[in-house]
């Protein structure tokens, strides 16, 4: 009798856990669908509800010197290995206990998975459908003109040359040796934008380096935003002058701008408005890279190379160096990371997939609309 009661109690707890997991999963899916198809809900959520998460979780995990997100992944991986080893051990000793252990693990795993899905929905997925930064900053995207695109590439490269001639350039270069100071400047630059656009104001946790950054380099990844710990993580193995833009890019995600083109343009503006020449250079370099890629995809290769050859020699050397460095990583890892990232973006209704990053060029053309007119260059 006692065993029967115990079995019934276990079944009841199992059904409750399954129902709870299913309910949380359905809630997450419902919120995703509403944000995708109900105009205005995602923007309302981004303005009224989402800011609670960076204010709370951001402050909670910011004091830790290491990436809590990275440490969490390592702990989960280690736990999975231990669980698999225990299951194998139990199967050799008592197959009934092994089956019971597996079922209990699956029940807890489903519950944990549903909670992680809800967290991801609340801190990331819904924000993919908020108003884009072009709408918020009143920078309407226009049809891309090849002529303007060529002028944009040349203008950005000239800006970079001017920055290297700045008397403070060498001092700014030395700041690259202090990642903590760079993180502080990234936050200051983002807060400066926040004084103009309220959605970028408020608390910013410090960007954190990934310990296994060499692995990120092999996959061609510069930074990661963690929706579970509200952390802006960056690859500190890449060339140092790329880091300022990456920090600002991930901090823009942290403020709820999940679209890659939005975060990219915000990072560019943060660098442009920073007093640090190296921050300005980092933003301009990434902007030039995306602009050149957009040009390459829009014109015959001969026309592209004609424009490329007009770039200052020092800029071509920088582009070549970074291109070679990015190709040093494993081709298999890069392709795998690109495939996963593309699938992830498509799943969040970013139908250009990895091409979303290049959409930042549309914002750049809108930013410099008047400057790029033919008459303005005379």
N, C-alpha and C positions, 0 to 999 in steps of 0.2 A: 504494500500500500504506500509506504513511504517513498519507494523508488518510483512508483507511478506518479505521485504528487511532484517529485523532483523532476521527472521527465516532462510533465505538463508545464511546470514552471519554466524549464529551459526552453520549451517550444514557444511559450508565451513571450519570453524575452527575445527570442529569435525573431518572431513575427513582428514584435514592436520595433526592433532594430531595423528590419527590412522596410517596414512602413515608414519609419522616420527617415531612413536613407532615401526612399522613393519620394517622400514629400519634399525633402530638401532639394533633391534633383529636379523635381517638377517646378518648384519655386524658382530655381536658377534658370531653367529653360524658359519659364514664363516671362521672367524679367528680361532675358535676352531678346525674346520675340517682341515684347512690348517696345523695348528701346529701338529695335530695328525697324518696326513698322508703324509705330505711333509717333508722328511728328511732334517734337517738343518735349517728350518725356525725358529723353537722354540729356537734353540741355538743362531742363529743370533739375534733374538729378545731379548733374555735374556742378551746378551752381549752389544748390541747397543742401544736398546730402553728402556727396563725395568728399568735400573738404574736411569732414570729421576724421577721415582715415589718415591722411598725412599729418594732421594735427596730433592725433593720438598715437597711432602705430609708428609714425615717423619719429616722434619724440622718444618713444619706447625703445626703439632699436638703434637710434642714432649714436648714443654714447659708446656702443660696442665698437672697438677699433677694427674688427674684422667683419666680413660680410656674413650676417646671420643667415641669409638665404643660401649662400654657398655651404656653410656649415650644416644647415638643415638637410640639404641634398646629400651630403656625405653621410650624415647620421642615418637617413632613410635607406641609403644604399647599403650601409653596414648592417642595419637591422634586417633588411631583406636577405642578405647572405646568411645571417644567423638563423633566420626562420627556415630557410631552405635546408640548411644543415640539420636543424632540429627535426624537420619533417622526415628527412632521409634516415636519421638515427631512429626515430620512432617507428618507421615502417619495418625496420629490421627487428625491433623489440616487440611491438604490439601494434598490429595494423589497425585495430579498432580505435586505439588512442590516437593514432596518426590521422585517421579520417576525422575524428572529433576535433582534433587540433586544427586541421585544414578548414573545416566548416566554421569554427570559431574565428579563425583568421580571416576568412572571406567576409564574414558578417562584420567584423571590425574594420576590415579594409574598405568595404562598400560605404560604411558610415563615414570613415575618414575621407574617402574620395568625394563623397557628396558635400562634406563641409568645405573641402578645398575648392570644389567647383563653385560653391556659393561665394566663398571669399574672392575667387577670381572674377566672378560676375560683378560683385559689388565694387571691386577696386580696379577693374580693368575693362571687362567686356562691354559694359553699358557705355563707357566713355568713348568707344569707337564711333558712336553714332551722335555725339554732341555736335554742335555747330563747329565748322572748321575755323582755323585761325584767320583765314582770308576774310570770312564773313564777319568775325568779331572785330578785326582791325580795319574793316572796310577797304579791303584790297581785292576787288573783283578780278578773277582770272580771265584773261583774254586769249584769243587764238594766238598760238605761238608763231612768231615770224622768224624765219631762218636768219634774216638780216639782223634782227634784234638779238637773237641768240648768239650770233658771231660777235656782235658788239659787246654783249654781256661778258663773254669769255675774255675778251681783250681788256675790258674795263677792270674786271676782277684781278687779272694778272698784273695790271698796272698798279692797282691798289696794294698788292702784295710787295711789289718792288719798292713802292713809296714807304711802306712800313719798315722794310729792311734798311732804308736810309734814315729812319727816325733816330735821333740821338739817343733815345731810351731803349733802342733795340737790343743792344748787348746786355743791358741790365735786365730787360724782360726775359731774355733767353736764359739767364742764370736762374730765374724763378722756376724753370722747368725741373730743377733739381729738388724742389720742395713741393711734393704733391699735396701736403696738407694746406700750404699757402695757396696752391692753385685751386683746391676745393673751396677755400674761403672766398677767393675771387670769383669763382663760378656762382656761388650763392649770392654774392654782392651784385653780380651782373644780372642775375635773374630777378632779384628784388628791385633792381633799378627798372626793369621792365614792368614789375608789379605795380610800381608807382603810376604807370601809364595805363595798364590793363589790370583791373582788379582780380581777374581769375588767376593771375600769376603772382599775386601777393601772398602774404602769410608765411608760415614756417617752412623752412627747407632743412632737411637733415644733410649731413656732410656726405658727399660721394665717397664710395669705398672701393678700393682695388680688389680684384679677384685674385686669390692666391695662385690658382692654376691658370694664370693669364696666358702662358705659352700654349695651352690647349685652345684657348679662344683665338689666339693668333693663327693656329693651324687651321681653324675653321673660318677665318676672316671676320671675326666678330670683334667690334670695338667696345661695346658696352651692353649691359643687360639691366632692364628695370624689373624688380621683383614685386609683383602685385601682392604677394603673401606677407612680406615684411616691410613694404613701402620703402625700398632702398634703391638708390641709384648706384649701380656697380659699373666700374670701368676696367678696361684691359690696360694694365700698366706695363705690359711687355711691348706694346706698339711704340712707334716713334713718338717722342714726347710732345712735339708740337700739335699732334692730333688730339691729345687728351683734353684740352680746354673745351673744344667743341663737343666732344663726347660727353663730358660731365654735364654740360648745359642741356644736351639732347636728352639724357636720361632724367635730369631734373624736370624737364618739360613733361615727360611721361608721368612723372610723379605728381604733377599738378593736374593730371587728368587728360592731357592731350596725347591720346594713344596713337593717332594716325602718324605714320612715320614722316610724311611730308610736313605735318604741323609741327612736330617736335624738332625736325630739322630746321625749319624756318625760324622757329623761336630761338633755337641755339645760335643760328646765324645772327639774329638781331641782338642777342645777349652779348656775343663776341664783338659785334660792330659798335655797341654802345659802351663797351668796357674801356677804361682808361689804359688797360694793358695792351701794348702792341702785339704781344704773342697771342692774346685772346682774339684780337681782331684778325690776325694772320690765320689762326686756326679755323675761324669761321669762313674767311675768304677762300682758304685752300679747299675746304669741303664743298663750298658753293661752286668753285671753279671745276672741281672734279665732276659734280653732278651736271653742270652746264655743258662740259665737254662731252660727257656721255649722251646727253640729250641731243647735242649737235651731231654726234656720230650716228645716232639712230634716225636722224632727220634728213641727212644729205648723203650723196655719194662719197665714198672714201677719199677720192681725190680732192673734193671740196673741203672735206674735214681736215685733211692734212695741210691744205693751203692755209687754213685758219690756224692750225696748230703751229705751223712754222713761224707765224707772226708773233707768237708768245716770246717774252724775254727768255734768254738762254738759261738764266738762273732758275726760272720757274719750270722750264722743261726738264732741267736736271732733277728738281724736287719731285716732279710728277713721275719721272722715270724711276727714281730711287724708291718711292713709296709703292709704285706698281710692282717692281721687282721684289720688294719685301713682302708684299701681299701674296705673290706667287710662290714664295718659299714654303708656305704651309702645304700640308697634304691636300692634293687635288681631291682625293676621295672624301676627306673631312669637309672640305669647302663645298663640294657638291651636295653632300648629305645635309649640311647646315643650311644651305640655300634652299634645298627641297623642303626641309621641315619648316623653315621660316616662311616660304612661299605658301605652303599649305595652311600654316597658322593664320596668315593674313587673309587668305581666301575664306577661311572658316569664320573670320570676323567681318565678312562682307567688304573687305578691301580688295575689290575685284581686279585691281592691277597687280596684286600679289607683291613680289619684290620690287616691281616697277613703281610702287607707291613712293619709294625714297626719291626717285627722280622728279616726282610731281612738285617737289620743293622749288624746282626751276620756274614753274608758273608763278609762284609767289615772288621770286626774285625779279622776274620780268615786270610784275605789277609794282614792286618796290621801286624799281628804277625806270618806270614807264617814261617819265618826262626826259630823263637823262639820256635814254637810249634812242630818242627820236633823232632822225638825221639832222635836223636843224640845230639840235642842242650840241652836236659834235663839231659844228663849224666854228 
